[in-house]
Amino acid sequence: MDALDGTEIIDALLTPAGSADPYPLYARAHRLGPVSRVRDDMLLANGYRTVHQLLRDSAFGVTDARARHEFDPLFHEHSSRLLLSRSVLESNAPDHARMRSLIASVFTARRVAALAPAVRAAVDRLLTELAELGADGAPVDFMDTFAFRLPVGVICELLGVPERDRYRFRALAGALAAILEPMVSTEELATADAAADELIDYFGELAARRRAEPRPDLVSALVRVADGADGRLDDQELLANLLVLLVAGFETTTNLLGNGLALAFEHPWAADGLRSGRISSAGYVEEVLRYDSPVQLTTRLPLAEGLSVAGVPVPPAGGVFLLIGAANRDPARYDRPDLFDPTRQDSQALSFGGGPHYCLGAQLARLEATCALPALLNRFPRLALTGEPVRRSRLVLRGYQELAVAVRG
C-alpha cells in the first residue's frame, strides 16, 4: 500500500469513497505519527493522546466569528453561518463560558436523569409503531421511523416544541448541519440558509409565545435568562442556542442509534449478548461511540502565536484538524483498535469532545441509546436488514440515511 502524507489523507477523506469508509485512511495517518502537516497552513492530529490534549487546551479554540471573517469576509451574508457564529458551538472565551454556563444552568444533569422514565415510555411507543408498520412484512426504515423520532421527541419535549411540529425538523436540521462539513457546495449553503431562516422564524415565534405564557420547558427557561436584568444573553444568541440545542439534541443521537444497530447486524454475537444481558448496554454504546463515532472530525485554531502540537509548530495563521474517529482507533491507545468489542473496559472515546466544548447532550444521548438498543433487539429477536444500508455522504457527522429492516417478532 502506497504511503500517503497528511495532505493526501485529508484530500482522500473528502471524497465520497473516503467519507464512506475513512478507517483505512486513519490507519495510514497513524503510520505518520500522532501529528502531520496538511499543505502549508494546517496540521492533522490523529493520535488519541494528542487529540485528547488539544480538546482540553485553552490555548486552542474553535472557529468563531472573528476567525471566520479572516478567510470568509462575507460569511455574515449567509444566515446559516451567521446563526452558528452566535451560538455556543462557534464561540471562544469569554463569550463561550458565559453562554454555556447559562445553558447548563437550565439543561442540568438532574433534569436529564429525570427523563429516564419518559425515554423508556417513548421507546416502547415507537417499538409498537415499528411492529405495526412492519406487520405485513414490508420493510421499515429504522432511521426515519425510530432513530430520528426518539431523540427529536425527547429534545422537543424538553424544549417545549409541540408534537405536531416535530416532523419537519429532520430535513431542516440535516440541511443546516451540512455547513459543519469541511467542504460545502453553493447549493448546500443555499439550502442551509433556507433551513436556518425557517428555524429562526419558528423559534422566534415560540420564544415570543413562551415569553407571554411561560411553561416548565427549556425555551421558557432560556427566555427568562435572556430577559434578565444582567442581559447576559441577547435575542440573537437566544435563538442561535435554541437551534443548536435542537440540532445537537438529535442529530448525533440519530447517528449513534443507526450506527449501533448496523453494528449489531454485523456482529450477531454482540447483539445476542446485548439481548441476554451478558453485554451491558452501557458497554455496547461506549464501544459504538469508539468504533464508529457519530462525530469524526473537528478543528481547533491557535489563540496565541508560537504554539506547537506534539512538538510540531502550528503554521502562522494555521490550525489543526482533529481526527476524532482516528483517535478512537489509535493502536497506541487501544489493543486491537479495529476490532468491535463491547466488552472493553477502557473505551473513553473522544466522540463527545472534551474540555470547554464537551457536548452538553452527552448524558442524554447515552441515556437514549442505552434504553433503545437492547429494547429494540429484545422486542424483535429476528430483526433483519432488508437491503444495503445507505450512508449519508458526510465526513464530520457519520451516520446512515436509510436502514431498512424487517421487524420479525
C-alpha positions in Angstrom: 0.0 0.0 0.0 1.5 3.4 -1.1 2.3 5.8 1.7 0.2 9.0 1.9 1.2 12.3 3.6 -1.2 14.4 5.7 -2.4 16.4 2.7 -3.2 13.4 0.7 -5.1 11.8 3.6 -7.3 14.8 4.1 -8.0 15.1 0.4 -8.9 11.4 0.2 -11.2 11.7 3.3 -13.1 14.5 1.5 -14.0 12.2 -1.4 -17.2 10.1 -1.4 -15.2 6.9 -1.0 -13.1 8.3 1.8 -16.1 9.6 3.9 -18.0 6.3 3.3 -15.1 4.3 4.8 -12.5 6.5 6.4 -10.9 3.9 8.6 -8.2 2.6 6.2 -7.1 6.3 5.8 -7.0 6.7 9.5 -4.7 3.7 9.7 -2.4 5.4 7.2 -2.5 8.5 9.3 -1.3 6.6 12.3 1.8 5.5 10.5 2.8 9.1 10.1 2.8 9.6 13.9 0.3 11.5 16.0 0.6 14.7 14.0 1.4 15.5 10.4 1.3 18.5 8.1 -1.5 19.4 5.7 -0.4 21.8 3.0 1.2 24.9 4.4 -1.4 26.1 6.9 -2.8 23.1 8.8 -1.8 20.2 10.9 -3.5 16.8 11.1 -3.8 15.3 14.6 -4.9 11.7 14.8 -3.2 10.3 18.0 -5.6 9.7 20.9 -3.3 11.4 23.5 -2.7 14.4 21.2 -6.4 14.9 20.3 -7.4 14.4 23.9 -5.0 17.2 25.0 -6.0 19.6 22.2 -9.7 19.3 23.1 -8.8 20.5 26.6 -6.0 23.0 25.8 -7.2 26.6 26.4 -4.6 27.9 24.1 -6.6 26.5 21.2 -10.2 27.5 20.3 -12.9 26.9 17.7 -13.5 28.8 14.6 -15.5 31.8 15.9 -16.9 34.8 14.1 -13.6 36.7 14.2 -11.6 33.9 12.8 -14.2 33.1 10.2 -14.1 36.7 9.0 -10.4 36.3 8.2 -11.0 33.7 5.5 -14.6 34.4 4.6 -15.4 38.1 5.0 -18.9 37.7 3.6 -19.9 34.8 5.9 -22.4 37.1 7.7 -24.4 37.3 4.5 -25.4 33.6 5.0 -28.0 33.2 7.7 -26.8 29.6 8.5 -23.2 30.8 9.0 -24.2 33.8 11.0 -26.6 31.7 13.1 -23.9 29.3 14.3 -21.4 32.1 14.9 -23.7 33.5 17.5 -24.0 30.1 19.3 -22.0 28.3 22.0 -20.9 25.9 19.2 -18.7 28.6 17.5 -17.6 30.9 20.3 -14.5 31.2 22.5 -13.8 32.8 25.8 -15.3 34.9 27.3 -18.5 34.5 25.3 -18.4 30.7 25.3 -18.2 30.4 29.1 -21.0 33.0 29.5 -23.4 31.2 27.1 -22.5 27.7 28.2 -23.0 28.5 31.9 -26.4 29.9 31.2 -27.5 26.9 29.1 -26.0 24.5 31.6 -28.0 26.2 34.4 -31.3 25.0 32.8 -30.1 21.9 30.9 -28.9 20.2 34.0 -27.8 16.6 34.7 -30.7 16.2 37.2 -33.1 17.3 34.5 -31.7 14.8 32.0 -31.6 12.0 34.6 -35.3 12.6 35.4 -36.1 11.9 31.8 -35.4 8.2 32.1 -39.0 7.0 32.5 -40.2 9.3 29.7 -37.4 7.9 27.4 -38.4 4.3 28.2 -42.0 5.1 27.5 -41.1 6.8 24.2 -39.0 3.7 23.2 -41.9 1.4 23.9 -44.3 3.5 21.9 -42.0 3.7 18.9 -41.3 -0.1 19.0 -45.1 -0.7 18.9 -45.4 1.6 15.9 -42.5 -0.2 14.2 -44.3 -3.5 14.8 -47.5 -2.1 13.3 -45.7 -0.7 10.3 -43.9 -3.9 9.6 -46.7 -6.3 10.5 -47.3 -7.3 6.8 -43.6 -8.0 6.2 -43.0 -4.7 4.5 -39.5 -3.1 5.1 -39.4 -0.2 7.5 -36.8 2.5 7.5 -35.3 2.4 11.0 -33.7 5.8 10.6 -36.8 7.7 9.8 -39.3 5.8 12.0 -37.2 5.3 15.1 -33.6 6.7 15.1 -34.8 10.2 14.3 -38.1 10.2 16.1 -36.8 9.1 19.5 -34.2 11.8 20.1 -36.2 14.5 18.4 -39.2 13.7 20.5 -37.1 13.9 23.7 -35.4 17.1 22.9 -38.5 18.7 21.6 -40.3 17.7 24.8 -37.5 19.3 26.8 -37.6 22.5 24.7 -41.4 22.7 24.7 -41.9 22.2 20.9 -45.5 21.0 20.2 -45.6 17.4 18.8 -47.4 18.5 15.6 -44.3 20.5 14.6 -41.6 17.9 15.1 -41.9 16.1 11.8 -40.3 19.0 9.9 -37.1 19.1 11.8 -35.1 16.2 10.3 -34.8 17.7 6.9 -34.2 21.2 8.3 -31.6 20.1 10.8 -29.9 17.9 8.2 -29.6 20.8 5.8 -28.2 23.1 8.5 -25.7 20.5 9.7 -24.2 20.4 6.2 -22.3 23.6 6.9 -20.3 21.8 9.6 -18.6 19.8 6.9 -15.1 20.9 5.6 -16.4 21.3 2.1 -19.8 22.9 1.4 -21.2 23.4 -2.1 -23.0 26.5 -3.2 -26.3 24.6 -3.4 -25.8 23.1 0.1 -25.1 26.5 1.6 -28.2 28.0 0.0 -30.3 25.1 1.4 -28.7 25.6 4.8 -29.6 29.3 4.7 -33.2 28.5 3.8 -33.3 26.0 6.7 -31.8 28.5 9.1 -34.3 31.1 8.1 -37.3 28.7 8.7 -35.9 27.6 12.0 -35.2 31.2 13.2 -38.8 32.2 12.3 -40.2 29.1 14.1 -38.2 29.5 17.3 -38.6 33.3 17.3 -42.4 32.8 17.4 -42.1 30.0 20.0 -39.9 32.2 22.2 -42.5 35.0 21.9 -45.3 32.7 23.0 -43.2 31.4 26.0 -42.4 35.0 26.9 -46.1 35.8 27.1 -47.1 32.5 28.7 -44.1 30.7 30.3 -44.2 26.9 30.8 -41.9 24.4 32.6 -39.7 23.9 29.5 -36.2 24.9 28.3 -37.4 27.6 25.9 -39.2 29.3 28.7 -36.2 29.0 31.0 -33.8 30.4 28.4 -36.2 33.2 27.6 -36.3 34.1 31.3 -32.5 34.1 31.3 -32.3 36.3 28.1 -34.8 38.8 29.7 -32.8 39.0 32.9 -31.6 42.4 34.1 -28.0 41.5 33.6 -28.5 41.0 29.8 -26.2 38.0 29.6 -27.9 36.6 26.6 -29.2 38.7 23.7 -32.0 37.8 21.4 -29.8 36.5 18.6 -27.8 34.3 21.0 -31.0 33.0 22.4 -32.3 31.9 19.0 -28.9 30.5 17.9 -28.5 28.4 21.0 -32.1 27.1 20.9 -31.4 25.9 17.4 -28.1 24.3 18.4 -29.8 22.5 21.3 -32.4 21.2 18.8 -29.9 20.1 16.2 -27.3 18.7 18.6 -30.1 17.1 20.6 -31.0 14.6 18.0 -28.5 14.7 15.1 -25.7 12.9 16.9 -28.1 10.5 18.7 -29.8 9.6 15.5 -26.5 8.6 14.1 -25.5 6.8 17.3 -28.7 4.6 17.1 -28.2 3.8 13.4 -24.5 3.0 13.8 -25.3 0.9 16.8 -28.0 -1.2 15.0 -25.8 -1.6 11.9 -23.0 -3.0 14.1 -25.5 -5.4 15.8 -26.3 -6.8 12.4 -22.6 -7.1 11.5 -21.8 -8.8 14.9 -24.7 -11.1 15.8 -22.8 -12.4 18.8 -22.8 -8.9 20.2 -26.5 -8.4 19.5 -27.2 -11.7 21.3 -25.1 -10.6 24.3 -26.9 -7.3 24.5 -30.3 -9.2 24.4 -29.3 -11.6 27.2 -27.6 -9.0 29.3 -24.1 -10.7 29.0 -23.0 -7.4 27.4 -24.1 -4.3 29.2 -26.0 -1.7 27.3 -23.6 1.0 28.6 -20.6 -1.0 27.4 -22.1 -1.6 24.0 -22.9 2.1 23.5 -19.4 3.2 24.5 -17.9 0.8 22.0 -20.2 2.1 19.2 -19.0 5.6 20.1 -15.4 4.5 19.9 -15.6 2.1 16.9 -17.9 4.2 14.6 -18.2 7.6 16.1 -21.2 9.8 15.1 -18.7 12.7 15.1 -15.5 12.1 13.2 -13.7 15.4 12.8 -13.4 18.8 14.3 -11.0 21.7 14.1 -9.0 23.9 16.5 -7.3 27.2 15.9 -4.4 28.6 18.0 -5.4 31.6 20.2 -1.7 32.7 20.6 1.4 32.7 18.5 4.3 30.2 18.7 2.2 27.1 19.7 3.1 23.6 18.7 1.3 20.2 18.8 3.3 17.2 19.8 6.4 19.1 19.0 5.2 20.2 15.6 4.9 24.0 15.2 1.5 25.3 14.2 1.8 27.2 10.9 1.2 31.0 11.2 -2.5 31.7 10.7 -3.0 28.0 10.6 -5.0 25.4 12.5 -5.4 21.7 13.4 -7.7 19.1 12.0 -8.6 16.7 14.9 -9.5 13.3 13.5 -11.7 12.1 16.4 -12.6 8.9 14.5 -8.9 8.1 14.1 -8.0 8.9 17.7 -10.7 6.4 18.8 -8.8 3.7 16.9 -5.3 4.7 17.8 -3.2 1.5 18.2 -1.1 3.3 20.8 -4.2 3.7 23.0 -6.3 0.6 22.2 -5.5 -3.1 21.9 -6.8 -4.3 18.5 -8.4 -1.0 17.8 -10.1 -2.2 14.6 -12.0 -4.9 16.5 -15.5 -4.2 17.6 -15.5 -5.3 21.2 -18.3 -4.1 23.5 -16.7 -5.9 26.5 -13.8 -3.4 26.6 -13.3 -1.8 29.9 -11.4 1.3 28.9 -13.1 2.9 25.9 -13.2 6.5 27.0 -13.9 7.5 23.4 -13.5 11.2 22.4 -16.7 11.2 20.4 -18.4 13.9 22.5 -15.3 16.1 22.5 -13.7 17.3 25.7 -12.7 20.4 27.6 -14.8 23.6 27.3 -16.7 22.3 24.3 -17.6 18.9 25.7 -21.0 18.0 24.4 -23.8 19.3 26.6 -26.1 16.5 25.4 -23.7 13.6 26.0 -25.6 12.3 29.0 -28.9 12.5 27.2 -27.5 10.7 24.1 -26.2 7.8 26.3 -29.5 7.6 28.1 -31.5 7.3 24.9 -29.1 4.8 23.3 -28.8 2.5 26.3 -32.6 2.4 26.6 -33.3 2.0 22.9 -30.9 -0.6 21.6 -31.5 -3.5 24.0 -35.2 -2.9 23.9 -35.2 -2.9 20.1 -33.3 -6.2 19.9 -35.4 -7.9 22.6 -38.7 -6.8 21.1 -37.6 -8.1 17.7 -35.3 -11.1 18.2 -35.4 -11.9 14.4 -34.9 -8.3 13.3 -33.2 -8.3 9.9 -31.8 -6.0 7.2 -33.9 -6.0 4.0 -31.3 -4.2 1.8 -28.0 -2.4 1.8 -27.8 0.4 4.3 -27.4 3.8 2.8 -24.8 6.0 4.3 -25.1 9.8 4.4 -22.4 11.5 2.3 -20.8 13.3 5.3 -17.5 13.1 7.0 -17.9 15.1 10.2 -21.3 13.7 11.1 -21.2 10.0 10.3 -24.4 8.0 10.0 -27.0 6.4 7.8 -29.6 8.0 5.6 -31.6 4.7 5.4 -31.5 1.5 7.3 -34.4 -0.7 6.0 -35.3 -3.6 8.4 -37.9 -6.3 8.7 -39.4 -6.3 12.2 -39.9 -10.0 12.8 -41.1 -10.9 16.3 
